[in-house]
Each structure stands twice: as C-alpha cells, then as structure tokens.
Amino acid sequence: MKYQQLTPEKRYQISALIKAEQKEVAIKIGVHPSTISRELKRNRDVVRGYHPNLAEINKAHTEHKKKKRFFLTKPIESIMPPFFKTSKTRFLIPPYYNT
C-alpha cells in the first residue's frame, strides 16, 4: 500500500467513527490501523478528545516548520566565493544561492 496523507474528509470520518474500534475505522476508511492509532495519538486534545480541525492545524504547522532542502548547481557553485565551497561550510550557504 502506497503512503498517502490523510485528507480532511478522512479525518472527519475518523471523528465520526471514534466510538468504534480502531481496526474497524481503518477498514472503513481504507488505511492501515496503525495510521488511525498515530492520528489519534498525535491529534488528541485532553479536554475534547480527537478533533479533525486540530489535526489540520497541526499538519499545516508541521509543513510550515519543515526545513527547505536545496542543492547547488554547477553554474551557481562556479560563481560562489571559495570559502563557501569547502565541505565544512556548505551548510552556511543560504537558500537564495540556489536558483
């Protein structure tokens, strides 16, 4: 089974079927039972329990704070100062050098 992120619709289905067993919910939604388990564990509020809107907010926040990866191309590397070309300082190169 190929990995897919949960859609908002599937999250609302989880909240509607929360009283059922996790395995039954997984079968009805079409995902692995461990996906349901992780979803409930990550997005459970102490007071309200699982809430799909909270899950969407957490997802957006996680995507926002992910580090952006970039790679140097040969033309860009050729115009960079020699200091930045050493292997120990490659992590210092800001993303705007990669176009």
Order of alpha helices (4+ residues) and beta strands (2+ residues): alpha-alpha-alpha-beta-beta-alpha-alpha-alpha
